[in-house]
């Protein structure tokens, strides 16, 4: 069974879209997505520096556009089901990419949603000095207890000894002074405490936007960051996307669901590397493919065909 996954914020690097824009088809498509987001995504994906594309309001639309660009080159529009893709998932903002791939949102709706998401989350982050810290290693129970003791939220659980704590700068400083045993702490370069109650204003804004969108039921299994379950109703997909900005990302449960479904191959869309790295530690025996540049497309299509064979026969879970 084939899984296609889309990365979240932090995966972007300066110039990562340059190889894709050497062909006019990709460049024209990106220009259209730029118009929807009211951002010059061509500039941000090819010329802008790391600090510029770290801006939440820029990074999020850029990542979703990149994923749609790569997926559009790999698959026919809305063709995940007939192409034999067994399951689709996205990490954090990548879940919007995933929703578009399975037809729950149109590409333009996905770009409108992520435009507003990025802006609203940036505004929410500016209200209070907040941030995020990755906790690597340690026993899960002890890590979670240490995070809770400082009033922080375990905003990302990425499985295999990687949990991200989020909250105020003062709370994170206290965690650094009282770290869990045998754990290493890494301060993340992000603008705020994403996937926590600090993002509630952004969630409220997206709830109002959602009334203008027209979701459809997914054509392929779509895993939710909230609980790793397959979501089969389009309205539920949209509801979960709205709530996701202020709720923890349970990527560990998404990985568990992939294992239970019988995934044999996992392909990560551009900018690839983060999720295949996590999968390498958590999905033993699963073949991985990080699609980063268009010259990999022939090999990626062969990878898709090889692992798609068992996708149609796998049991379909329900939300």
C-alpha positions as CSV (number, residue, x, y, z in Angstrom):
1,X,0.0,0.0,0.0
2,X,1.2,3.5,-0.9
3,X,1.0,6.5,1.4
4,X,1.6,10.0,0.2
5,X,2.5,12.6,2.9
6,X,3.0,16.4,2.9
7,X,5.4,18.1,5.2
8,X,4.7,21.0,7.6
9,X,6.3,24.3,8.5
10,X,10.0,24.2,8.9
11,X,10.6,22.0,5.9
12,X,11.2,24.9,3.5
13,X,14.7,26.0,2.6
14,X,15.9,28.9,0.4
15,X,15.6,28.2,-3.3
16,X,13.9,24.8,-2.9
17,X,11.4,25.5,-5.7
18,X,14.1,26.6,-8.2
19,X,14.4,23.2,-10.0
20,X,10.7,23.0,-10.5
21,X,10.4,26.4,-12.2
22,X,12.7,25.6,-15.0
23,X,9.6,24.2,-16.8
24,X,6.9,26.7,-17.8
25,X,4.1,24.3,-16.8
26,X,5.2,24.3,-13.2
27,X,6.0,28.1,-13.3
28,X,2.5,28.9,-14.7
29,X,0.8,26.8,-12.1
30,X,2.7,28.5,-9.3
31,X,1.8,31.9,-10.7
32,X,-1.9,30.9,-10.5
33,X,-1.5,29.8,-6.9
34,X,0.4,33.0,-6.1
35,X,-2.6,35.0,-7.4
36,X,-4.9,33.2,-5.0
37,X,-2.7,33.8,-2.0
38,X,-1.8,37.4,-3.0
39,X,1.9,36.4,-2.5
40,X,4.8,36.2,-5.0
41,X,5.4,32.5,-4.3
42,X,7.9,32.3,-7.2
43,X,10.1,34.8,-5.4
44,X,9.7,33.2,-2.0
45,X,10.5,29.7,-3.4
46,X,13.5,30.7,-5.4
47,X,15.1,34.0,-4.3
48,X,14.1,34.8,-0.7
49,X,16.4,34.1,2.2
50,X,15.7,31.8,5.2
51,X,14.5,34.6,7.5
52,X,12.0,35.7,4.9
53,X,10.4,32.3,4.3
54,X,10.4,31.6,8.0
55,X,7.5,34.1,8.3
56,X,4.4,32.1,9.1
57,X,2.3,34.1,6.7
58,X,4.8,33.2,3.9
59,X,5.9,29.8,4.8
60,X,2.5,28.2,5.1
61,X,1.1,29.1,1.6
62,X,4.6,28.4,0.1
63,X,4.6,24.8,1.5
64,X,1.0,24.0,0.4
65,X,1.7,25.4,-3.1
66,X,4.9,23.3,-3.3
67,X,3.1,20.2,-2.3
68,X,0.3,20.8,-4.9
69,X,2.9,21.5,-7.6
70,X,4.7,18.2,-6.9
71,X,1.6,16.2,-6.6
72,X,0.2,17.7,-9.8
73,X,3.3,16.6,-11.6
74,X,3.1,13.1,-10.2
75,X,-0.7,12.5,-10.5
76,X,-3.6,13.6,-12.6
77,X,-5.7,16.2,-10.7
78,X,-7.8,14.5,-8.1
79,X,-6.5,11.1,-9.2
80,X,-5.2,9.7,-5.9
81,X,-7.8,7.0,-5.9
82,X,-7.5,5.7,-9.4
83,X,-3.7,6.0,-9.2
84,X,-3.8,3.4,-6.4
85,X,-2.8,5.7,-3.5
86,X,-3.9,3.9,-0.4
87,X,-3.7,6.7,2.2
88,X,-2.8,10.4,2.3
89,X,-1.7,12.5,5.3
90,X,-0.1,15.9,6.0
91,X,1.8,17.2,9.0
92,X,0.3,20.4,10.4
93,X,-0.1,22.8,7.5
94,X,0.6,19.8,5.2
95,X,-2.8,18.5,6.2
96,X,-4.3,21.2,3.9
97,X,-2.2,19.9,1.0
98,X,-3.5,16.4,1.8
99,X,-7.1,17.6,1.9
100,X,-6.7,19.0,-1.6
101,X,-5.0,15.9,-2.9
102,X,-8.0,13.7,-1.9
103,X,-10.5,16.2,-3.3
104,X,-11.9,17.4,0.1
105,X,-11.0,21.0,-1.0
106,X,-10.3,22.4,-4.4
107,X,-6.7,23.6,-4.9
108,X,-8.0,27.2,-4.9
109,X,-9.9,26.7,-1.7
110,X,-6.9,25.1,-0.1
111,X,-4.7,28.1,-1.0
112,X,-7.4,30.5,0.3
113,X,-7.6,28.6,3.5
114,X,-3.8,28.4,4.0
115,X,-3.5,32.1,3.2
116,X,-5.9,33.0,6.0
117,X,-4.4,30.4,8.3
118,X,-0.9,31.8,7.9
119,X,-2.0,35.4,8.4
120,X,-4.2,34.5,11.4
121,X,-1.6,32.4,13.1
122,X,1.0,35.1,12.7
123,X,-1.3,37.6,14.2
124,X,-2.1,35.3,17.1
125,X,1.6,34.7,17.7
126,X,2.3,38.4,17.9
127,X,-0.1,38.8,20.9
128,X,2.2,37.0,23.5
129,X,5.9,36.0,23.3
130,X,5.6,32.3,22.7
131,X,7.7,29.6,21.0
132,X,8.3,25.8,20.7
133,X,11.1,23.5,21.9
134,X,11.7,20.0,20.6
135,X,12.4,17.4,23.3
136,X,14.5,14.5,21.9
137,X,14.8,11.3,23.8
138,X,13.8,10.5,27.3
139,X,10.9,8.3,28.4
140,X,7.6,9.4,26.9
141,X,5.8,9.5,30.3
142,X,8.6,11.6,31.9
143,X,8.8,14.0,28.9
144,X,5.0,14.6,29.0
145,X,5.1,15.1,32.8
146,X,7.9,17.6,32.5
147,X,6.0,19.5,29.8
148,X,2.8,19.6,31.8
149,X,4.6,20.6,35.0
150,X,5.6,23.9,33.3
151,X,2.1,24.6,32.0
152,X,3.2,23.8,28.4
153,X,1.4,21.8,25.7
154,X,2.8,18.8,23.9
155,X,2.0,20.4,20.5
156,X,3.6,17.8,18.3
157,X,4.1,14.1,19.1
158,X,6.1,12.8,16.2
159,X,6.8,9.4,17.6
160,X,10.1,7.7,18.5
161,X,11.4,10.1,21.1
162,X,10.4,13.4,19.5
163,X,7.9,15.6,21.2
164,X,7.6,19.3,20.7
165,X,6.6,21.5,23.7
166,X,4.9,24.9,23.1
167,X,3.9,27.8,25.3
168,X,5.2,31.1,26.6
169,X,8.9,32.0,26.4
170,X,9.0,31.9,30.2
171,X,7.5,28.5,30.4
172,X,10.0,27.1,27.9
173,X,12.9,28.6,29.8
174,X,11.6,26.8,32.9
175,X,11.5,23.5,31.0
176,X,15.1,24.1,29.9
177,X,16.1,24.6,33.5
178,X,14.2,21.4,34.5
179,X,14.5,19.0,31.6
180,X,13.3,15.4,31.6
181,X,16.0,12.8,32.3
182,X,18.1,11.7,29.3
183,X,16.4,14.2,26.9
184,X,18.0,16.8,24.7
185,X,16.1,20.1,24.2
186,X,16.3,22.1,20.9
187,X,14.8,25.6,20.6
188,X,12.9,25.8,17.4
189,X,13.0,28.8,15.1
190,X,9.2,29.5,15.0
191,X,7.2,32.6,15.6
192,X,4.8,31.2,18.2
193,X,3.2,28.3,20.1
194,X,1.4,26.6,17.3
195,X,-1.2,23.9,18.0
196,X,-1.9,25.3,21.4
197,X,-4.6,27.5,23.0
198,X,-2.5,30.5,22.1
199,X,-3.8,30.0,18.5
200,X,-7.5,30.1,19.4
201,X,-8.0,33.5,17.7
202,X,-6.7,31.9,14.4
203,X,-9.1,29.0,14.8
204,X,-12.0,31.4,15.3
205,X,-11.1,33.3,12.2
206,X,-10.9,30.1,10.1
207,X,-14.2,28.9,11.5
208,X,-15.8,32.0,9.9
209,X,-13.9,31.4,6.6
210,X,-15.1,27.8,6.5
211,X,-18.7,28.9,6.0
212,X,-17.7,30.1,2.5
213,X,-16.0,26.8,1.5
214,X,-17.6,23.8,-0.1
215,X,-15.9,20.6,1.1
216,X,-16.4,17.2,-0.6
217,X,-15.9,13.7,0.8
218,X,-12.3,12.4,0.3
219,X,-11.8,10.1,-2.6
220,X,-8.9,8.4,-0.7
221,X,-8.3,7.6,2.9
222,X,-7.3,10.8,4.7
223,X,-5.6,10.6,8.1
224,X,-6.3,13.3,10.7
225,X,-3.6,14.9,12.8
226,X,-6.1,15.1,15.7
227,X,-6.2,11.3,16.3
228,X,-4.8,9.4,13.4
229,X,-8.2,8.3,12.3
230,X,-9.4,8.1,8.7
231,X,-11.9,10.9,7.9
232,X,-14.5,10.1,5.3
233,X,-16.8,13.1,5.5
234,X,-15.8,16.4,3.8
235,X,-17.4,18.6,6.4
236,X,-15.6,16.8,9.1
237,X,-12.3,17.3,7.2
238,X,-12.9,21.0,7.2
239,X,-14.0,21.1,10.8
240,X,-10.8,19.3,11.8
241,X,-8.6,21.7,9.8
242,X,-10.2,24.6,11.6
243,X,-9.6,23.1,15.0
244,X,-6.1,21.8,14.2
245,X,-4.3,25.2,14.5
246,X,-5.1,25.2,18.3
247,X,-4.8,21.4,18.9
248,X,-1.8,19.1,19.1
249,X,-0.5,17.3,16.1
250,X,-0.6,13.5,16.8
251,X,1.7,12.4,13.9
252,X,2.6,9.4,16.1
253,X,-1.0,8.2,15.7
254,X,-0.9,8.8,11.9
255,X,2.2,6.6,11.7
256,X,0.5,4.0,13.8
257,X,-2.5,4.1,11.5
258,X,-0.3,3.7,8.4
259,X,1.3,0.6,10.0
260,X,-2.1,-0.9,10.8
261,X,-3.3,-0.3,7.2
262,X,-0.4,-2.1,5.8
263,X,1.6,0.7,4.2
264,X,4.6,-0.7,2.3
265,X,5.8,2.6,0.6
266,X,5.7,6.2,1.8
267,X,6.3,9.1,-0.6
268,X,6.9,12.6,0.8
269,X,6.1,15.6,-1.4
270,X,8.3,18.6,-1.8
271,X,10.1,19.9,0.2
272,X,10.8,16.4,1.3
273,X,13.0,14.9,4.0
274,X,11.4,15.7,7.4
275,X,8.6,13.1,7.3
276,X,10.7,10.4,5.6
277,X,13.2,10.9,8.3
278,X,10.6,10.4,11.0
279,X,9.2,7.4,9.1
280,X,12.6,5.8,9.0
281,X,12.6,5.6,12.8
282,X,9.0,4.6,13.2
283,X,7.9,2.5,10.2
284,X,10.5,-0.2,10.0
285,X,10.5,-2.1,6.7
286,X,8.5,0.6,4.8
287,X,10.2,1.8,1.7
288,X,10.6,5.6,1.6
289,X,10.8,8.2,-1.2
290,X,11.6,11.9,-0.7
291,X,10.4,13.8,-3.8
292,X,12.5,16.9,-3.9
293,X,13.2,17.8,-7.5
294,X,11.4,17.2,-10.8
295,X,14.2,15.0,-12.2
296,X,13.0,12.4,-9.6
297,X,9.6,12.2,-11.2
298,X,10.2,9.1,-13.4
299,X,11.6,7.2,-10.4
300,X,8.7,8.5,-8.2
301,X,6.1,7.2,-10.6
302,X,7.8,3.8,-10.6
303,X,7.7,3.9,-6.8
304,X,4.0,4.8,-6.9
305,X,3.2,1.9,-9.3
306,X,5.2,-0.6,-7.2
307,X,3.4,0.1,-4.0
308,X,0.0,1.0,-5.3
309,X,-0.7,-2.6,-6.2
310,X,-2.0,-3.5,-2.7
311,X,-3.8,-0.2,-2.0
312,X,-7.2,-1.1,-3.4
313,X,-7.4,-4.3,-1.5
314,X,-6.7,-2.8,1.9
315,X,-9.6,-2.4,4.4
316,X,-11.1,1.1,4.5
317,X,-11.3,2.5,8.1
318,X,-13.9,4.9,9.2
319,X,-13.9,8.1,11.1
